Amino acid sequence: MKRILVIEDNQSLRKDIIEMLGFEGYKTTGAENGIVGVQRAREFLPDLIICDIMMPGMDGFGVLDELRKDADLATVPFIFLTARTERSDSRYGMELGADDYLTKPFMAAELLATVNTRLEKRAQFDRVTERRMEDLRGNIILALPHELRTPLNVILGFSDLLMTDASLMDGVRISDMARHINSAGMRLYRLIENFLTYAQTELLVNDPAKREALQHGFLIYPTMSIENHARSKAQIIERAEDLSFALEDVEAIGISEEYLKKIVEELVDNAAKFSDAGTPINVTGEIDNGHYLICVSDQGRGMTPEQIANIGAYMQFERRLYEQQGSGLGLVLCKRLVELHTGEFTLQSVPDQGTRACVRLPIRHGVMDSQ
């Protein structure tokens, strides 16, 4: 049974609305003003809220603004009741996050149609979210066991040999085994790190309050960070000599150091995986129509348009042919992180010629003045 909260200071109208909704099978409760309405919403946790605008103490705009700050209520459909028809009021309410308006006086059929429409849209949103989470769970179940076992088998196998036969081995062989164990451990660490980051971004996509807080992050003068993270990653994968840079600096960009590091590392790693050692990997950064454009390009085997269109979590292209290591999360992770920061991810590729992956992030102005 769907729960509906009615916040209306007119007792007679509040009672009529509650009775109408009750006849339709909804579980309803009321509040006589905005202050009580906010408190009751947090106790009742409704599936939909109907709220008058003009009320003493706290008006409807104040109620909506307060509830949108509450993680448990931020996405609950919100319908305003108003006797005012000014377009500015409607626009202001929509900017705060209102879902619909009903102008007094209204017919019972209008109220019920609006309520049913908003609840159905919310149910559709919930179904899409659940389907995405099911897809994620399914992909993890299929791909993660193999990705975990491969480095674990290396670690366990070589460590077992060291425990049983170390006294019979020379230093060179012991050092070689330690190197294999370390390499497998780093692969396992990166897999777990990417998995946790991806799971975190999936939760952020459906949490407006946390997503908004994330978008307040920034990084000043990013070029040094971009170059440092790219060089560090390239050294680990033994492609440092192939890197080249052409970076234009800017005061600040709208992303934290942590997430920029992840994006740069994944783009460089992807360029290295899909190109041969000794071929160039170019990293560029420039101002582009109010955004900062970071691109990493290679001269590798490239991708077809179909492969680009089908990029998804835990997917790899032509794995049987190339036996590529990794879970295929890198580009998806970059795309999700950039979009969460109101940016854009693009991928241009030509088979057998190369790939150019770019991220556009918002530029922040006046950051240094506020420090």
C-alpha positions as CSV (number, residue, x, y, z in Angstrom):
1,M,0.0,0.0,0.0
2,K,1.5,3.3,-1.1
3,R,1.8,6.0,1.6
4,I,0.9,9.6,0.9
5,L,1.5,12.6,3.1
6,V,-0.8,15.6,2.7
7,I,0.5,18.9,4.1
8,E,-2.3,21.5,4.0
9,D,-3.3,24.2,6.6
10,N,-6.9,24.2,5.5
11,Q,-8.4,21.5,7.7
12,S,-11.5,20.9,5.5
13,L,-9.4,20.5,2.3
14,R,-6.9,18.4,4.0
15,K,-9.6,16.0,5.3
16,D,-11.2,15.8,1.8
17,I,-7.9,14.9,0.1
18,I,-7.1,12.3,2.7
19,E,-10.6,10.7,2.3
20,M,-10.4,10.7,-1.5
21,L,-7.0,9.0,-1.5
22,G,-8.1,6.6,1.2
23,F,-11.0,5.5,-1.0
24,E,-8.5,4.7,-3.8
25,G,-6.5,2.4,-1.5
26,Y,-3.7,4.7,-0.4
27,K,-2.5,4.9,3.2
28,T,-2.6,8.6,4.0
29,T,-1.8,10.9,6.8
30,G,-1.9,14.7,7.2
31,A,0.0,17.7,8.6
32,E,-1.5,21.1,9.4
33,N,1.6,23.2,8.5
34,G,5.0,23.0,7.0
35,I,7.0,22.5,10.2
36,V,4.8,19.6,11.3
37,G,4.8,18.3,7.7
38,V,8.6,18.0,7.7
39,Q,8.6,16.1,11.0
40,R,5.8,13.8,9.9
41,A,7.6,13.1,6.5
42,R,10.6,11.8,8.4
43,E,8.5,9.6,10.6
44,F,6.0,8.4,8.0
45,L,8.5,8.0,5.1
46,P,5.8,8.6,2.4
47,D,5.9,7.4,-1.2
48,L,4.5,10.8,-2.3
49,I,3.9,14.2,-0.7
50,I,1.1,16.7,-1.5
51,C,1.9,20.1,-0.1
52,D,0.2,23.5,-0.1
53,I,2.5,26.5,-0.8
54,M,1.0,29.3,1.3
55,M,1.2,28.2,4.9
56,P,2.2,30.0,8.1
57,G,5.6,29.2,9.8
58,M,7.1,27.3,6.8
59,D,5.7,27.6,3.4
60,G,5.7,24.8,0.8
61,F,8.9,26.0,-0.8
62,G,10.6,25.7,2.6
63,V,9.2,22.2,3.1
64,L,10.5,21.0,-0.3
65,D,13.9,22.6,0.3
66,E,14.2,20.9,3.7
67,L,13.2,17.5,2.5
68,R,15.5,17.5,-0.6
69,K,18.4,17.7,1.9
70,D,17.3,14.5,3.6
71,A,18.8,11.4,1.9
72,D,15.7,9.3,2.8
73,L,13.3,11.8,1.2
74,A,15.3,13.5,-1.5
75,T,13.7,11.6,-4.4
76,V,10.1,11.3,-3.1
77,P,7.7,12.7,-5.7
78,F,6.4,16.1,-4.5
79,I,3.2,17.8,-5.7
80,F,2.4,21.4,-4.9
81,L,-1.1,22.6,-4.2
82,T,-1.5,26.3,-5.0
83,A,-4.1,29.0,-5.6
84,R,-1.4,31.1,-7.3
85,T,-0.9,30.8,-11.0
86,E,2.2,33.0,-11.5
87,R,4.7,31.3,-13.8
88,S,7.6,32.5,-11.6
89,D,6.2,30.5,-8.6
90,S,5.9,27.3,-10.8
91,R,9.5,27.8,-12.1
92,Y,10.9,28.3,-8.7
93,G,9.2,25.2,-7.3
94,M,10.5,23.1,-10.2
95,E,14.0,24.5,-9.6
96,L,13.8,23.3,-6.0
97,G,12.8,19.8,-7.2
98,A,9.0,19.8,-7.4
99,D,7.5,17.1,-9.6
100,D,4.1,18.7,-10.4
101,Y,1.5,21.4,-9.6
102,L,-2.2,21.3,-8.9
103,T,-4.1,24.6,-9.0
104,K,-6.9,25.2,-6.5
105,P,-9.7,24.5,-7.0
106,F,-9.3,21.1,-8.6
107,M,-11.5,18.1,-9.3
108,A,-11.0,14.8,-7.6
109,A,-10.2,13.2,-11.0
110,E,-7.4,15.7,-11.5
111,L,-5.9,14.9,-8.1
112,L,-6.0,11.2,-8.6
113,A,-4.6,11.4,-12.1
114,T,-1.7,13.5,-11.0
115,V,-1.0,11.2,-8.0
116,N,-1.2,8.0,-10.1
117,T,1.1,9.5,-12.8
118,R,3.7,10.6,-10.4
119,L,3.7,7.3,-8.5
120,E,4.0,5.4,-11.8
121,K,6.9,7.5,-12.9
122,R,8.6,6.8,-9.6
123,A,7.9,3.1,-10.0
124,Q,9.3,3.1,-13.5
125,F,12.5,4.9,-12.2
126,D,12.8,2.2,-9.5
127,R,12.4,-0.6,-12.0
128,V,15.2,0.9,-14.2
129,T,17.4,1.3,-11.2
130,E,16.8,-2.3,-10.1
131,R,17.4,-3.6,-13.6
132,R,20.7,-1.8,-13.7
133,M,21.7,-3.2,-10.3
134,E,20.7,-6.7,-11.5
135,D,22.9,-6.3,-14.6
136,L,25.8,-5.2,-12.4
137,R,25.3,-8.1,-10.0
138,G,25.1,-10.5,-13.0
139,N,28.2,-9.2,-14.6
140,I,30.1,-9.4,-11.3
141,I,29.0,-13.0,-10.7
142,L,30.2,-14.0,-14.2
143,A,33.4,-12.1,-14.4
144,L,34.7,-11.5,-10.9
145,P,35.5,-15.1,-9.8
146,H,37.9,-15.6,-12.8
147,E,39.5,-12.2,-12.3
148,L,40.1,-12.9,-8.6
149,R,41.3,-16.5,-9.1
150,T,44.0,-15.7,-11.7
151,P,46.2,-13.5,-9.5
152,L,45.4,-15.5,-6.4
153,N,46.6,-18.7,-8.0
154,V,49.9,-17.0,-8.8
155,I,50.3,-15.7,-5.3
156,L,49.4,-19.0,-3.7
157,G,51.4,-21.1,-6.1
158,F,54.7,-19.1,-5.8
159,S,54.3,-18.5,-2.1
160,D,53.8,-22.3,-1.5
161,L,57.0,-23.0,-3.5
162,L,58.9,-20.5,-1.4
163,M,57.7,-22.0,1.8
164,T,58.6,-25.5,0.9
165,D,61.7,-25.2,-1.3
166,A,63.3,-21.8,-0.4
167,S,66.3,-23.4,1.2
168,L,67.1,-25.2,-2.1
169,M,66.7,-22.1,-4.3
170,D,69.3,-19.5,-5.2
171,G,68.7,-15.7,-4.8
172,V,67.9,-15.1,-8.4
173,R,65.0,-17.7,-8.4
174,I,63.7,-16.4,-5.1
175,S,63.8,-12.8,-6.4
176,D,62.0,-13.9,-9.6
177,M,59.2,-15.6,-7.6
178,A,58.8,-12.5,-5.4
179,R,58.5,-10.4,-8.5
180,H,55.6,-12.6,-9.8
181,I,53.9,-12.5,-6.4
182,N,54.2,-8.7,-6.3
183,S,52.8,-8.4,-9.8
184,A,49.9,-10.6,-9.1
185,G,49.2,-8.8,-5.8
186,M,49.2,-5.4,-7.6
187,R,46.8,-6.8,-10.2
188,L,44.5,-8.1,-7.5
189,Y,44.7,-4.7,-5.7
190,R,43.8,-2.8,-8.8
191,L,40.9,-5.1,-9.5
192,I,39.5,-4.7,-6.0
193,E,40.0,-0.9,-6.1
194,N,38.2,-0.6,-9.4
195,F,35.4,-2.8,-8.3
196,L,34.9,-0.7,-5.1
197,T,35.0,2.5,-7.0
198,Y,32.6,1.3,-9.6
199,A,30.1,0.1,-6.9
200,Q,30.4,3.5,-5.3
201,T,29.6,5.3,-8.5
202,E,26.6,3.1,-9.1
203,L,25.2,4.2,-5.7
204,L,26.0,7.9,-6.3
205,V,24.1,7.8,-9.6
206,N,20.9,7.2,-7.7
207,D,21.6,9.5,-4.7
208,P,21.1,13.2,-5.7
209,A,22.3,14.6,-2.3
210,K,25.7,12.7,-2.4
211,R,26.0,13.4,-6.1
212,E,25.6,17.1,-5.5
213,A,28.2,17.0,-2.7
214,L,30.7,15.2,-5.0
215,Q,30.3,17.9,-7.6
216,H,31.6,20.6,-5.2
217,G,35.1,19.1,-5.4
218,F,37.9,20.8,-7.4
219,L,41.6,20.6,-8.2
220,I,43.7,23.7,-8.7
221,Y,46.3,23.9,-11.5
222,P,45.7,20.2,-12.6
223,T,48.5,19.8,-15.2
224,M,51.2,18.7,-12.7
225,S,48.8,16.1,-11.3
226,I,47.9,14.8,-14.8
227,E,51.5,14.4,-15.8
228,N,52.6,12.8,-12.5
229,H,49.7,10.2,-12.5
230,A,50.3,9.4,-16.2
231,R,54.1,8.9,-15.7
232,S,53.6,6.8,-12.5
233,K,51.1,4.5,-14.3
234,A,53.3,4.3,-17.4
235,Q,56.4,3.3,-15.3
236,I,54.4,0.5,-13.7
237,I,53.4,-0.9,-17.0
238,E,56.8,-0.2,-18.6
239,R,55.7,2.3,-21.1
240,A,57.2,5.5,-19.6
241,E,59.4,6.1,-22.7
242,D,56.4,6.1,-25.0
243,L,54.6,9.0,-23.2
244,S,54.5,12.6,-24.5
245,F,52.6,15.6,-23.0
246,A,51.1,18.8,-24.3
247,L,49.2,20.3,-21.3
248,E,47.7,23.8,-21.0
249,D,47.2,24.8,-17.4
250,V,44.1,26.3,-15.9
251,E,43.2,27.7,-12.5
252,A,41.0,24.8,-11.4
253,I,38.8,22.0,-12.7
254,G,35.7,20.5,-11.1
255,I,36.9,17.2,-9.8
256,S,38.9,16.0,-6.8
257,E,42.6,14.8,-7.0
258,E,41.5,11.2,-6.1
259,Y,39.1,10.9,-9.0
260,L,41.3,12.7,-11.6
261,K,44.1,10.2,-10.6
262,K,41.8,7.3,-11.3
263,I,40.7,8.7,-14.7
264,V,44.2,9.4,-15.9
265,E,45.5,6.1,-14.8
266,E,42.7,4.1,-16.5
267,L,43.1,6.1,-19.8
268,V,46.9,5.5,-19.9
269,D,46.5,1.9,-18.9
270,N,43.9,1.4,-21.7
271,A,46.1,3.1,-24.3
272,A,49.0,0.8,-23.3
273,K,46.9,-2.4,-23.4
274,F,45.6,-1.7,-26.9
275,S,48.9,-0.6,-28.4
276,D,52.4,-2.1,-28.8
277,A,55.4,-1.1,-26.7
278,G,57.5,1.5,-28.5
279,T,54.5,3.3,-30.1
280,P,53.5,6.7,-28.8
281,I,51.0,7.5,-26.1
282,N,50.1,11.2,-26.2
283,V,48.5,13.0,-23.2
284,T,47.0,16.4,-23.9
285,G,45.1,19.0,-22.0
286,E,43.5,22.2,-23.2
287,I,40.7,24.7,-22.5
288,D,37.6,24.0,-24.6
289,N,34.5,26.1,-24.4
290,G,34.5,26.6,-20.7
291,H,35.7,23.0,-20.0
292,Y,39.0,21.4,-19.6
293,L,39.6,18.7,-22.2
294,I,42.0,15.8,-21.3
295,C,42.8,13.3,-24.1
296,V,44.9,10.2,-24.2
297,S,45.6,8.8,-27.7
298,D,47.5,5.8,-29.0
299,Q,48.3,4.1,-32.3
300,G,47.1,0.7,-31.4
301,R,44.6,-1.8,-32.8
302,G,41.6,0.5,-32.2
303,M,37.9,-0.4,-31.9
304,T,35.0,-0.7,-34.2
305,P,31.9,1.5,-33.8
306,E,29.9,-1.5,-32.5
307,Q,32.5,-2.2,-29.9
308,I,32.5,1.4,-28.7
309,A,28.7,1.4,-28.6
310,N,28.7,-1.8,-26.5
311,I,31.2,-0.7,-23.8
312,G,29.9,-2.0,-20.5
313,A,31.1,-3.1,-17.1
314,Y,33.2,-6.3,-17.1
315,M,33.2,-6.5,-20.9
316,Q,36.4,-7.0,-23.0
317,F,36.8,-6.8,-26.7
318,E,38.2,-9.9,-28.4
319,R,39.5,-11.4,-25.2
320,R,40.0,-14.9,-26.7
321,L,42.1,-13.4,-29.5
322,Y,44.3,-11.1,-27.5
323,E,44.0,-12.7,-24.0
324,Q,43.7,-9.3,-22.4
325,Q,44.1,-9.1,-18.6
326,G,41.7,-7.2,-16.5
327,S,38.0,-6.9,-16.0
328,G,37.2,-4.3,-18.6
329,L,36.1,-1.8,-16.1
330,G,38.5,1.0,-17.0
331,L,36.7,2.9,-19.7
332,V,33.3,2.4,-18.0
333,L,34.7,3.7,-14.7
334,C,36.1,6.8,-16.5
335,K,32.8,7.5,-18.2
336,R,30.8,7.2,-15.0
337,L,33.2,9.4,-12.9
338,V,33.2,12.1,-15.6
339,E,29.4,12.1,-15.9
340,L,29.0,12.3,-12.1
341,H,31.1,15.5,-12.3
342,T,28.8,17.0,-15.0
343,G,31.5,16.3,-17.6
344,E,31.5,14.3,-20.8
345,F,33.5,11.2,-22.0
346,T,34.1,10.6,-25.7
347,L,35.9,7.8,-27.5
348,Q,37.1,8.0,-31.1
349,S,38.7,5.0,-32.6
350,V,39.7,3.6,-36.0
351,P,40.5,-0.2,-36.3
352,D,44.2,-0.8,-36.8
353,Q,45.0,2.9,-36.5
354,G,44.4,3.9,-32.9
355,T,42.1,5.3,-30.2
356,R,41.6,8.8,-28.7
357,A,39.8,8.9,-25.3
358,C,38.8,12.3,-24.0
359,V,37.2,13.7,-20.9
360,R,35.7,17.2,-20.6
361,L,35.5,18.5,-17.1
362,P,34.0,21.9,-15.9
363,I,36.5,24.7,-15.2
364,R,36.1,26.4,-11.9
365,H,36.8,30.2,-11.8
366,G,37.6,32.3,-8.8
367,V,38.7,29.4,-6.7
368,M,42.0,31.0,-5.7
369,D,40.2,34.2,-4.6
370,S,38.1,32.2,-2.1
371,Q,41.1,30.4,-0.6
